[in-house]
Amino acid sequence: MSQFKRLSIVLLASLASACASLKPAPSAPAPSVGSGMVAAANPLAVEAGVNVLRRGGSAVDAAVAVQAVLGLVEPQSSGLGGGAFMTYYDAKTRKVTAYDGRETAPAAATDALFLDETGKPLPFVTALMSGRSSGVPGAVAMLSLAQSQHGKLAWNSLFGDAEKLADDGFTVSPRLARMIVGRFPQASAPDAVAYFTNPDGTRMKAGDTLKNPAYAATVRKIAAEGPKAILEGPVAAAIVTRLQQGERPGAMTLADLAAYRPKVTPATCRPFRVYVVCTPPAPSGGPAVLEGLAILEHTDIAAHPNDTQGWYLFSQASRLMYADRDRYMGDPDFVDVPTAGLLNSAYAAGRA
C-alpha cells in the first residue's frame, strides 16, 4: 500500500462477528447457511460476498470474494497488493482469533529509510510516493491462511465475481470518481493518471465503465495458485521492478516477497459497556480503538447522539487515542508495546 489504507468488512454469518456479548450464548442452533449479512464499502463487493454465502460458503469464504472485488472497485482504499487484518469469531468455541496480514519491510530497510542524503526526514509526500513506502503485500497470504482453516468452498471458486467485473467492466462510483480528481498525491501519479484516463483524454467520472483485463488475469492466477501468484513469479518480479524505479527506489527483493508469512494470534479484547470488543493486536490500530472506547466510557456520550457535544467528546477521545498510538504503539516484533497499560481502567480514567 502507498498509504495506510483502511478496509472495514463486517461479515455476519454463522461464524463471524466483531463483538461478543457478555450474556451467555443461547442454546439455539446456529443460523442456517441461508441467513447472514455482508457489509462492505461498495455494493458490488457486497453482492460478491452474498453470492458466496448463497452457495454455502463461510464468512471467511465471503471475505475473500469481497476483498477481491474491493481491490478492483475501490483501488484507492483497498488492494490485493496491500496488507490486511481479520478478526474471526467462532460461535461454537466462542474463541476470537486475529489474522495478521500486515505488510512487512524489506530485509534491507534501515532506520535511514525515510531520511535524505543529509540525514533529515524526507517530506511526507516525497517519501509516500517513493518506492521506499511500500511493504511486502500480505493480504492475499492472510486470507489464504484464514480460508484454509475456516473455508467451506474451494479457494479457486471465490474469485468469479472479481474476474467478471474486471473483464466486462464496472461502473465508476461517485466516491471513486472524487478520488480520481482529488487532491491526493496518489491521484497525480503517472500510473493512476494513465489508468483513470479515457481514450479521449478526459478523466473518468461517476457512471463511466472501467475495464481492467490485467486485474482479471491476476485474480485468475491467484485463484489457481494462491498467494504464490503474488509473492513469487512474474507478478512478484513486476512489483520489485516497479518499486525500484524513480529517484528514491525501494529495496524490496524477490526474496522478501517469497519469505512473507502471515500470523495468527489471539485477539485483543476489552469490555465496553455490555459488550466485549475484540480487535487484532498491535501492529494494527485495534488497541488504539479499544483505548478510545475506554476513554469514552468515562463520558456521557450516550446522551448526545449525533449532536455537537457528542462529536466533541468523540474528537477529544480520538485525539488522545492517536497521541498514545503515535507515542507508544509499534510492531511488537521490534519494540515493546505497553498494550495492557494503555488499556488499564485507571489510565483511561486519567486520560478522560
C-alpha positions as CSV (number, residue, x, y, z in Angstrom):
1,M,0.0,0.0,0.0
2,S,1.2,3.5,-0.7
3,Q,-0.5,4.7,2.4
4,F,-2.2,3.2,5.5
5,K,-5.4,2.2,3.7
6,R,-8.2,1.0,5.7
7,L,-10.6,-1.8,4.8
8,S,-13.6,-2.4,7.1
9,I,-15.6,-5.5,6.3
10,V,-18.3,-6.8,8.6
11,L,-19.5,-10.3,7.8
12,L,-22.3,-11.6,10.0
13,A,-22.8,-15.2,9.3
14,S,-22.8,-18.3,11.4
15,L,-19.1,-17.9,12.3
16,A,-18.3,-14.2,12.2
17,S,-18.8,-11.3,14.4
18,A,-16.9,-8.2,15.6
19,C,-18.3,-8.2,19.1
20,A,-19.3,-10.9,21.5
21,S,-22.0,-10.2,24.1
22,L,-21.2,-10.7,27.7
23,K,-24.5,-12.6,28.1
24,P,-24.4,-16.4,27.9
25,A,-24.6,-17.8,24.4
26,P,-28.1,-19.1,23.5
27,S,-28.6,-22.8,23.2
28,A,-30.4,-22.4,19.9
29,P,-28.8,-24.0,16.9
30,A,-26.5,-21.9,14.7
31,P,-28.2,-20.0,11.8
32,S,-28.7,-21.8,8.6
33,V,-26.5,-21.3,5.6
34,G,-29.1,-19.0,4.1
35,S,-29.0,-16.5,6.9
36,G,-26.3,-13.9,7.1
37,M,-25.3,-10.4,6.2
38,V,-22.4,-8.8,4.3
39,A,-21.3,-5.1,4.7
40,A,-18.6,-3.6,2.6
41,A,-17.6,-0.2,1.1
42,N,-19.1,-0.9,-2.3
43,P,-22.4,-2.7,-3.3
44,L,-20.5,-4.8,-5.9
45,A,-18.3,-6.2,-3.2
46,V,-21.4,-6.9,-1.0
47,E,-23.0,-8.8,-3.9
48,A,-19.9,-10.9,-4.3
49,G,-19.9,-11.8,-0.6
50,V,-23.6,-12.6,-0.6
51,N,-23.2,-14.8,-3.7
52,V,-20.7,-16.9,-1.8
53,L,-22.9,-17.3,1.2
54,R,-25.8,-18.4,-1.1
55,R,-23.5,-21.1,-2.4
56,G,-23.0,-22.4,1.1
57,G,-19.7,-20.6,1.8
58,S,-18.5,-19.5,5.2
59,A,-18.0,-15.9,6.3
60,V,-14.3,-16.2,5.5
61,D,-15.1,-17.5,2.0
62,A,-17.2,-14.4,1.6
63,A,-14.4,-12.2,2.9
64,V,-12.1,-13.5,0.2
65,A,-14.6,-12.7,-2.5
66,V,-15.3,-9.2,-1.0
67,Q,-11.6,-8.3,-0.9
68,A,-11.0,-9.4,-4.5
69,V,-13.8,-7.1,-5.7
70,L,-12.9,-4.2,-3.4
71,G,-9.3,-4.3,-4.9
72,L,-10.9,-3.6,-8.3
73,V,-13.7,-1.2,-7.5
74,E,-12.2,0.7,-4.5
75,P,-8.4,0.7,-5.5
76,Q,-7.9,4.0,-3.7
77,S,-8.7,2.3,-0.4
78,S,-8.0,-1.4,-0.7
79,G,-6.0,-3.7,-2.8
80,L,-4.6,-7.2,-3.2
81,G,-1.1,-5.6,-3.2
82,G,-1.5,-4.3,0.3
83,G,-2.0,-5.6,3.8
84,A,-5.0,-6.5,6.0
85,F,-6.1,-7.8,9.3
86,M,-9.0,-10.1,10.1
87,T,-10.8,-10.7,13.4
88,Y,-12.6,-14.0,13.4
89,Y,-15.2,-15.2,15.9
90,D,-16.1,-18.8,16.2
91,A,-19.6,-19.1,17.6
92,K,-19.1,-22.7,18.6
93,T,-16.0,-22.3,20.7
94,R,-16.6,-18.5,21.4
95,K,-12.9,-18.0,20.6
96,V,-11.8,-14.8,18.8
97,T,-8.7,-15.1,16.6
98,A,-6.8,-12.4,14.8
99,Y,-5.1,-12.9,11.4
100,D,-2.2,-10.6,10.7
101,G,-1.5,-9.8,7.0
102,R,0.2,-6.5,7.6
103,E,2.9,-5.6,5.1
104,T,6.5,-6.1,6.2
105,A,9.5,-4.0,5.4
106,P,12.2,-5.3,3.1
107,A,15.1,-7.0,4.8
108,A,17.4,-4.2,3.6
109,A,15.3,-1.5,5.4
110,T,17.2,0.6,7.9
111,D,16.4,3.5,10.2
112,A,17.6,5.8,7.5
113,L,14.9,4.6,5.1
114,F,13.0,7.9,5.1
115,L,16.0,10.3,5.5
116,D,17.6,12.3,2.8
117,E,21.3,12.5,1.9
118,T,21.9,15.0,4.8
119,G,20.1,12.8,7.4
120,K,17.0,15.0,7.5
121,P,13.5,13.4,7.3
122,L,12.1,13.3,3.8
123,P,9.0,15.4,3.1
124,F,5.9,13.2,3.7
125,V,4.7,13.3,0.1
126,T,8.2,12.6,-1.2
127,A,8.5,9.5,1.0
128,L,4.9,8.4,0.3
129,M,5.3,8.5,-3.5
130,S,8.7,6.7,-3.5
131,G,9.4,3.0,-3.8
132,R,10.5,3.1,-0.2
133,S,7.0,3.4,1.2
134,S,5.7,0.0,0.1
135,G,5.9,-3.1,2.1
136,V,5.7,-6.8,1.1
137,P,1.9,-7.4,0.4
138,G,0.3,-9.7,2.9
139,A,-3.5,-9.5,2.3
140,V,-3.7,-12.5,0.0
141,A,-1.5,-14.7,2.1
142,M,-3.5,-13.8,5.2
143,L,-6.8,-14.5,3.5
144,S,-5.5,-17.8,2.2
145,L,-4.4,-18.9,5.6
146,A,-7.8,-18.0,7.2
147,Q,-9.7,-19.6,4.4
148,S,-7.7,-22.8,4.7
149,Q,-8.8,-23.1,8.3
150,H,-12.4,-21.8,8.1
151,G,-13.5,-22.0,4.5
152,K,-16.1,-24.3,3.1
153,L,-15.8,-23.8,-0.6
154,A,-12.8,-24.3,-2.8
155,W,-10.4,-21.3,-2.9
156,N,-10.4,-21.2,-6.7
157,S,-14.2,-20.7,-6.7
158,L,-14.1,-17.4,-4.8
159,F,-12.9,-15.0,-7.5
160,G,-15.5,-15.3,-10.2
161,D,-17.3,-12.0,-9.4
162,A,-14.0,-10.1,-9.4
163,E,-12.8,-11.7,-12.6
164,K,-16.1,-10.9,-14.4
165,L,-16.3,-7.3,-13.3
166,A,-12.7,-6.7,-14.3
167,D,-13.2,-8.3,-17.8
168,D,-16.7,-6.9,-18.5
169,G,-16.2,-3.6,-16.7
170,F,-17.8,-1.9,-13.7
171,T,-19.5,1.4,-13.1
172,V,-17.2,4.0,-11.6
173,S,-18.8,5.0,-8.3
174,P,-19.2,8.6,-7.1
175,R,-16.6,8.0,-4.4
176,L,-14.0,6.6,-6.8
177,A,-14.7,9.5,-9.2
178,R,-14.0,12.0,-6.4
179,M,-10.7,10.2,-5.6
180,I,-9.7,10.2,-9.3
181,V,-9.7,14.0,-9.4
182,G,-9.0,14.6,-5.7
183,R,-6.1,16.5,-4.1
184,F,-4.3,13.3,-3.0
185,P,-0.7,12.8,-4.1
186,Q,-1.5,9.4,-5.5
187,A,-4.2,10.8,-7.9
188,S,-1.5,12.6,-9.8
189,A,0.9,9.6,-10.1
190,P,1.6,8.7,-13.7
191,D,0.2,5.1,-13.1
192,A,-3.0,6.4,-11.7
193,V,-3.4,9.1,-14.4
194,A,-3.0,6.6,-17.2
195,Y,-5.4,4.1,-15.6
196,F,-8.2,6.6,-14.9
197,T,-8.0,8.5,-18.3
198,N,-10.5,7.7,-21.1
199,P,-9.3,7.2,-24.7
200,D,-10.4,10.8,-25.5
201,G,-8.1,12.2,-22.8
202,T,-10.7,13.0,-20.2
203,R,-10.5,11.7,-16.6
204,M,-13.1,9.1,-15.7
205,K,-16.2,10.2,-13.9
206,A,-19.0,8.6,-12.0
207,G,-21.1,6.4,-14.3
208,D,-18.2,5.6,-16.7
209,T,-17.4,2.0,-17.3
210,L,-13.9,0.9,-16.3
211,K,-12.4,-2.4,-17.5
212,N,-9.2,-4.0,-16.2
213,P,-8.3,-7.2,-18.0
214,A,-4.9,-7.2,-16.3
215,Y,-6.7,-7.4,-12.9
216,A,-8.8,-10.2,-14.2
217,A,-5.7,-12.1,-15.2
218,T,-4.2,-11.6,-11.8
219,V,-7.2,-12.9,-9.9
220,R,-7.4,-15.9,-12.2
221,K,-3.7,-16.5,-11.3
222,I,-4.5,-16.1,-7.5
223,A,-7.4,-18.4,-7.8
224,A,-5.2,-21.1,-9.4
225,E,-2.0,-20.6,-7.4
226,G,-3.0,-18.9,-4.1
227,P,-0.5,-16.4,-2.5
228,K,2.3,-17.7,-4.7
229,A,0.7,-15.8,-7.6
230,I,1.7,-12.5,-5.9
231,L,4.7,-13.5,-3.8
232,E,6.5,-15.5,-6.5
233,G,6.8,-15.5,-10.2
234,P,6.1,-12.7,-12.8
235,V,3.8,-10.7,-10.6
236,A,6.3,-10.5,-7.8
237,A,9.0,-9.6,-10.3
238,A,6.8,-6.8,-11.7
239,I,6.3,-5.5,-8.1
240,V,10.0,-5.4,-7.4
241,T,10.8,-3.7,-10.8
242,R,8.2,-1.0,-10.2
243,L,9.4,-0.2,-6.7
244,Q,12.9,0.1,-7.9
245,Q,12.0,2.9,-10.3
246,G,12.2,6.6,-9.5
247,E,14.6,8.9,-7.7
248,R,14.2,7.1,-4.4
249,P,13.8,3.4,-5.2
250,G,12.7,0.8,-2.7
251,A,14.9,-2.1,-1.6
252,M,12.4,-4.9,-1.9
253,T,13.6,-8.1,-3.4
254,L,12.1,-11.3,-4.7
255,A,13.5,-13.0,-1.6
256,D,11.5,-10.5,0.6
257,L,8.2,-11.5,-1.1
258,A,8.9,-15.2,-1.1
259,A,9.7,-15.1,2.7
260,Y,6.4,-13.5,3.7
261,R,4.3,-15.4,6.2
262,P,1.0,-14.2,7.8
263,K,0.5,-14.7,11.5
264,V,-2.3,-16.0,13.8
265,T,-2.7,-14.6,17.3
266,P,-5.4,-14.3,20.0
267,A,-7.4,-11.2,19.5
268,T,-7.1,-8.3,21.9
269,C,-10.4,-7.9,23.8
270,R,-11.8,-5.4,26.3
271,P,-15.2,-4.9,27.9
272,F,-17.2,-1.9,26.7
273,R,-20.5,-1.3,28.5
274,V,-22.5,-4.5,27.9
275,Y,-20.1,-5.9,25.2
276,V,-16.7,-7.3,24.7
277,V,-15.0,-5.7,21.8
278,C,-12.2,-7.6,20.1
279,T,-9.6,-6.3,17.6
280,P,-6.3,-7.6,16.2
281,P,-3.4,-6.7,18.5
282,A,-0.5,-4.4,17.5
283,P,0.8,-3.6,15.0
284,S,-2.8,-3.0,14.0
285,G,-4.6,0.1,15.2
286,G,-7.0,-2.1,17.2
287,P,-5.6,-1.4,20.7
288,A,-5.9,2.3,20.0
289,V,-9.6,1.9,19.2
290,L,-10.1,0.0,22.4
291,E,-8.3,2.8,24.3
292,G,-10.6,5.3,22.7
293,L,-13.7,3.3,23.8
294,A,-12.2,3.0,27.3
295,I,-11.9,6.8,27.5
296,L,-15.4,7.3,26.2
297,E,-16.8,5.1,28.9
298,H,-16.0,7.9,31.4
299,T,-18.1,10.4,29.5
300,D,-21.9,10.8,28.9
301,I,-21.5,10.5,25.1
302,A,-24.6,8.2,25.0
303,A,-26.7,11.2,26.0
304,H,-25.5,13.1,22.9
305,P,-26.5,11.1,19.8
306,N,-25.2,13.0,16.8
307,D,-25.1,16.4,18.4
308,T,-22.2,18.9,18.9
309,Q,-21.3,17.7,22.4
310,G,-21.2,14.1,21.3
311,W,-18.9,14.8,18.3
312,Y,-16.8,16.9,20.6
313,L,-16.3,14.0,23.1
314,F,-15.6,11.7,20.2
315,S,-13.0,14.0,18.7
316,Q,-11.2,14.5,22.0
317,A,-11.1,10.8,22.8
318,S,-9.7,10.3,19.3
319,R,-7.1,13.0,19.8
320,L,-5.8,11.3,23.0
321,M,-6.1,7.8,21.4
322,Y,-4.0,8.8,18.4
323,A,-1.4,10.7,20.6
324,D,-0.8,7.5,22.6
325,R,-0.7,5.4,19.4
326,D,1.9,7.6,17.9
327,R,3.9,7.7,21.1
328,Y,3.7,4.1,22.4
329,M,2.5,1.7,19.7
330,G,4.5,-0.1,17.0
331,D,5.4,-3.5,15.8
332,P,5.8,-5.9,18.8
333,D,8.4,-7.8,16.8
334,F,10.7,-4.8,17.2
335,V,9.5,-2.7,20.1
336,D,7.7,-3.2,23.4
337,V,4.1,-2.1,23.1
338,P,2.5,-1.4,26.6
339,T,-0.9,-2.6,25.5
340,A,-2.0,-3.6,29.0
341,G,-1.1,-0.3,30.5
342,L,-2.8,1.7,27.7
343,L,-6.0,-0.3,28.3
344,N,-5.8,-0.1,32.1
345,S,-9.0,1.3,33.5
346,A,-7.2,3.8,35.8
347,Y,-5.1,5.1,32.9
348,A,-8.2,5.5,30.7
349,A,-9.9,7.4,33.6
350,G,-6.9,9.7,33.8
351,R,-7.0,10.4,30.1
352,A,-10.7,11.1,30.2
